[in-house]
Amino acid sequence: MQKATVTLLSIAAAIIGGLTQGAAQEWPTRPVTMVVPFTSGTTSDVVARALVDHLSKAVGKPIIIDNRGGAGGNIGAGMVAKAKPDGYTILLATTGPAATNKLMYRDLAFDPQRDFSNIVLVGKAPVIIVAKATGPIDSLKSLIDYAKANPDKLTAGFPGNGTLGHITGKLLQERSQIKFGETQYRGSTPIITDLLGGHIDLAMDSMAAYVANVREGKLRGLAIASSKRFAGLPDVLTASEGGLPGFEASVWYALLAPTGTPPQVIAKLNGATNEFLKTPQAKEVFENLGIDVGGGSPDDLKAFTATEIEKWAPIIKGAKIEF
């Protein structure tokens, strides 16, 4: 009797497994939601919209963007972490919700390494340090000199608590032994508005949203936190060239899904995204935004994320960034 029961259970498990596998292979049978954990118009949003145009065609169903900004990306990411792992809710994450927020937020409702399955690294955008077009600050050196001579007189804008722009600002203050006021925004657009209006002096943020205004002379590009200059802004020095050797920081974009999402779904999204990254459209969009194209396997993204956490952990701890 016991043997018969075990056999029946085994058969049932095989049937359920087959049904699950079949459902995964048929995915998607309805629209998919891609959560962007930042507001409309941010770089994440622009990247997501370019990506979903390709993915929708590749998978045969619409992929709908859902902007869920707030808390450095944690609101949107937390929503995806709790979503059913059936492939119908995915996340276009940035460095914060994908990695570094776990180092700063004491009451984080999710753990990115535990609660997400890696799909693919989409791209990396260096952080740019910019200043308003008026006033004495026109280089990284002049920023440091002015801040030392005028403690707390400058105000810098960041795209949210714990974002890489914010962490970079903390690192800049620590490395340069300067201090400036900090104002947090929800994304890049309101930062740029206040810079153009002269309400704040500086910003540290992913480069993409600032390129056009720097090119047109409406904002001053002080430095790019990268190992090489950006071809779209050839006159803007790297931070190393500007006097801070080895000062590098990039906001990166990654596609994630709730842990437990079927591997067939992960593989399909990975393949379609890698295909997109090779297209002329992707290259044009990313070049205009100052983003280096990503790509690779889910395991590549997992290893990269671990490296980033190892890199930023001592900096965040040393700067005592905690929320």
C-alpha positions in Angstrom: 0.0 0.0 0.0 2.8 2.4 1.0 4.6 1.6 -2.3 1.5 2.3 -4.3 1.0 5.6 -2.5 4.7 6.6 -3.3 4.1 5.7 -6.9 0.9 7.7 -7.2 2.7 10.7 -5.6 5.6 10.3 -8.0 3.2 10.2 -11.0 1.3 13.3 -9.7 4.6 15.2 -9.2 5.7 14.3 -12.7 2.3 15.5 -14.1 2.5 18.8 -12.2 6.1 19.3 -13.2 5.2 18.6 -16.9 2.4 21.1 -16.7 4.6 23.7 -15.1 7.3 23.2 -17.7 4.7 23.3 -20.5 3.3 26.6 -19.1 6.8 28.1 -19.0 7.5 27.0 -22.5 4.3 28.7 -23.7 5.1 31.9 -21.9 3.8 34.5 -22.4 0.2 34.0 -23.0 -0.8 37.6 -21.8 1.0 40.9 -21.4 4.0 41.2 -19.1 4.6 44.0 -16.7 8.1 45.6 -16.4 8.4 47.6 -13.2 10.8 50.6 -13.4 11.4 51.7 -9.8 11.9 55.3 -10.8 9.7 58.0 -12.3 8.8 58.6 -15.9 11.5 60.4 -17.9 14.4 59.1 -15.9 17.3 57.3 -17.6 15.9 54.0 -16.3 12.6 54.8 -18.0 14.2 55.7 -21.3 16.2 52.5 -21.3 13.2 50.5 -20.4 11.1 51.9 -23.2 13.7 51.2 -25.8 14.1 47.7 -24.4 10.4 46.8 -24.3 9.8 47.8 -27.9 12.2 45.0 -28.9 11.2 42.5 -26.2 7.5 42.8 -27.0 8.1 41.7 -30.6 10.6 39.0 -29.5 8.2 37.3 -27.0 5.0 38.0 -29.0 3.1 39.8 -26.3 3.0 43.4 -25.0 5.4 44.3 -22.2 3.9 47.2 -20.2 6.0 49.6 -18.2 4.9 50.4 -14.6 6.8 53.3 -13.1 6.9 52.8 -9.3 9.3 55.5 -8.0 10.3 56.2 -4.4 12.8 55.2 -1.6 15.8 54.9 -3.9 14.0 52.3 -6.0 12.9 50.1 -3.1 9.2 50.6 -3.6 9.2 49.2 -7.1 11.7 46.5 -6.4 9.9 45.4 -3.3 6.7 45.0 -5.4 8.5 42.7 -7.8 10.2 40.7 -5.0 6.8 39.8 -3.7 5.2 39.2 -7.1 4.3 35.7 -8.3 7.3 34.1 -10.0 5.5 33.3 -13.2 7.4 35.6 -15.6 4.6 38.2 -15.8 6.3 40.7 -13.5 9.9 41.7 -14.1 12.2 44.5 -12.9 14.5 46.9 -14.7 16.7 47.6 -11.7 19.6 50.0 -11.1 22.6 49.6 -8.8 20.7 50.5 -5.7 17.7 48.1 -5.6 19.8 45.4 -7.3 22.8 45.6 -5.0 23.8 48.6 -2.8 20.5 49.4 -1.1 20.9 46.3 1.1 24.0 47.9 2.6 22.2 51.1 3.6 18.5 50.5 4.4 18.0 48.9 7.8 14.4 47.8 7.2 14.7 46.8 3.6 11.7 44.5 2.8 13.7 42.4 0.4 17.2 41.0 -0.2 18.2 41.4 -3.9 20.5 38.4 -3.9 17.8 36.2 -2.3 14.6 37.5 -3.8 15.6 38.1 -7.4 16.6 35.8 -10.3 19.3 37.4 -12.5 18.4 37.8 -16.2 21.0 40.1 -17.8 23.1 43.2 -17.3 21.7 45.8 -19.7 24.3 48.6 -19.5 26.4 50.8 -17.3 26.3 54.7 -17.2 29.1 56.6 -15.5 28.1 59.2 -12.9 28.7 62.8 -14.0 29.4 65.7 -11.7 27.7 68.9 -13.0 27.3 72.5 -11.9 24.9 75.3 -12.8 26.1 77.5 -15.7 26.6 80.6 -13.6 29.1 81.1 -10.8 32.7 80.4 -10.1 32.6 76.6 -10.4 33.8 75.4 -13.8 36.0 72.4 -13.0 36.4 69.7 -10.4 39.4 71.5 -9.0 37.4 74.8 -8.7 34.6 72.9 -7.0 36.9 71.5 -4.4 38.8 74.8 -3.8 35.5 76.7 -3.5 33.9 74.2 -1.1 37.0 74.3 1.1 37.0 78.1 1.2 33.2 78.3 1.7 32.1 75.3 3.9 28.4 74.4 3.5 27.7 77.2 1.1 27.1 74.8 -1.9 24.1 72.6 -2.3 24.1 69.4 -4.4 21.1 67.6 -5.8 20.8 63.8 -5.8 18.2 61.5 -7.4 17.2 60.0 -4.1 18.5 58.7 -0.8 21.0 55.9 -1.3 21.2 56.1 -5.1 24.6 55.8 -6.7 24.6 59.6 -7.3 24.1 60.1 -3.6 26.8 57.6 -2.7 29.2 59.3 -5.2 28.5 62.6 -3.5 29.4 61.1 -0.1 32.6 59.6 -1.6 33.5 63.0 -3.2 33.1 64.8 0.1 35.2 62.1 1.9 38.0 62.0 -0.7 38.2 65.8 -1.1 37.6 66.7 2.6 34.9 69.1 1.7 31.3 69.5 2.8 28.2 70.7 0.9 24.4 70.7 1.5 22.4 67.8 0.1 18.9 67.9 -1.5 17.2 64.7 -2.5 14.9 64.5 -5.5 12.8 61.8 -7.1 14.8 61.3 -10.3 16.9 63.4 -12.6 14.3 65.7 -14.1 13.6 67.9 -11.1 17.3 68.1 -10.3 18.0 69.5 -13.8 15.1 72.0 -13.4 16.5 73.3 -10.2 20.0 73.5 -11.7 18.8 75.4 -14.7 16.9 77.7 -12.3 19.9 78.3 -10.1 18.2 76.9 -7.0 21.0 74.4 -6.4 24.7 74.5 -7.4 25.7 70.9 -8.2 24.4 67.4 -9.0 25.9 64.0 -9.1 23.8 61.5 -11.1 23.9 59.0 -14.0 25.2 60.9 -17.0 22.5 60.3 -19.5 19.9 62.9 -18.5 22.5 65.7 -18.4 24.3 65.3 -21.8 22.1 67.6 -23.9 22.3 70.5 -21.4 26.0 70.2 -21.0 26.5 70.1 -24.8 24.4 73.3 -25.1 26.3 75.1 -22.3 23.2 75.2 -20.1 25.1 73.2 -17.4 28.8 72.7 -16.7 30.2 69.2 -16.8 32.9 69.1 -14.2 33.9 65.5 -14.4 32.9 62.0 -15.3 33.5 59.2 -12.8 34.9 56.8 -15.4 38.2 55.4 -16.5 37.7 57.1 -19.9 36.1 60.1 -21.3 32.7 60.0 -22.9 32.8 60.5 -26.7 29.6 62.6 -26.6 31.2 65.1 -24.2 34.9 65.0 -25.2 35.8 68.1 -23.3 34.6 66.9 -19.9 37.5 65.4 -18.0 37.4 62.1 -16.1 37.5 62.5 -12.3 41.1 61.1 -12.4 42.1 63.7 -14.9 40.4 66.3 -12.7 42.5 65.5 -9.7 40.9 62.5 -8.0 42.8 59.4 -9.2 40.8 56.2 -9.4 37.5 58.0 -8.7 35.0 55.8 -10.6 31.3 55.1 -10.2 28.7 53.9 -12.7 25.0 53.4 -12.4 24.1 50.1 -14.0 20.9 48.7 -15.3 19.9 45.0 -14.9 16.9 42.9 -15.8 15.6 40.8 -12.8 12.7 38.6 -12.0 11.2 37.2 -8.7 13.2 34.2 -7.4 11.6 31.0 -8.7 10.8 32.3 -12.1 11.0 29.4 -14.5 14.5 29.0 -16.1 12.9 28.8 -19.6 11.4 32.3 -19.1 14.8 33.6 -17.8 16.5 32.1 -20.8 14.0 33.6 -23.3 14.3 37.1 -21.7 18.1 36.8 -21.6 18.3 35.9 -25.3 15.9 38.6 -26.4 17.7 41.3 -24.4 21.1 40.2 -25.7 19.7 40.4 -29.3 18.4 43.9 -28.6 21.8 45.1 -27.3 23.4 44.2 -30.6 20.9 46.2 -32.7 21.7 49.6 -34.2 18.8 51.0 -32.3 20.3 50.0 -28.9 23.7 51.3 -29.9 22.2 54.7 -30.9 20.1 55.0 -27.8 22.8 54.0 -25.4 25.5 56.2 -27.1 23.1 59.2 -26.8 22.6 58.4 -23.1 26.3 57.8 -22.4 25.6 54.2 -21.5 28.1 51.3 -22.2 26.2 48.3 -23.6 26.0 45.3 -21.3 25.0 41.7 -22.1 26.0 38.3 -21.0 24.5 35.4 -19.1 22.5 35.4 -15.8 25.6 34.0 -14.1 27.7 36.9 -15.5 25.2 39.4 -13.9 25.3 37.5 -10.6 29.1 37.7 -10.4 29.1 41.3 -11.4 26.6 42.2 -8.7 28.7 40.4 -6.1 31.8 42.4 -7.2 29.8 45.7 -6.9 28.6 44.9 -3.4 32.2 44.1 -2.3 33.4 47.4 -3.9 30.8 49.7 -2.3 30.3 48.1 1.1 33.4 49.7 2.8 32.7 53.1 1.2 29.1 53.1 2.4 30.1 51.9 5.8 32.9 54.5 6.0 30.6 57.3 5.0 28.0 56.0 7.5 25.2 56.1 4.9 22.2 54.5 6.7 18.5 54.9 6.4 
